[in-house]
Amino acid sequence: MWKDPVVEEVREARQNILERFGGDLAKYCEHLRQEQTEHPERYVSKEELDAHRKPKSEPELVSYV
């Protein structure tokens, strides 16, 4: 069976996180909040994302009549 290397990499990363935090999602989330506080330059806010997104254009209506 063929294994996708990207999927395998993601699964390995997940396993490493589970082991590092003992499978405790709350500990992992607390770690992420602490990282965000200590290194705000590494994170992008929703407002920053929205400012860089192109507005969605309306689809053109085409008439064949």
MODELLER restraints for C-alpha pairs under 7 A, 6 or more apart:
rsr = mdl.restraints
at = mdl.atoms
rsr.add(forms.Gaussian(group=physical.xy_distance, feature=features.Distance(at['CA:21:A'], at['CA:27:A']), mean=6.21, stdev=0.5))
rsr.add(forms.Gaussian(group=physical.xy_distance, feature=features.Distance(at['CA:21:A'], at['CA:28:A']), mean=6.07, stdev=0.5))
rsr.add(forms.Gaussian(group=physical.xy_distance, feature=features.Distance(at['CA:36:A'], at['CA:43:A']), mean=6.69, stdev=0.5))
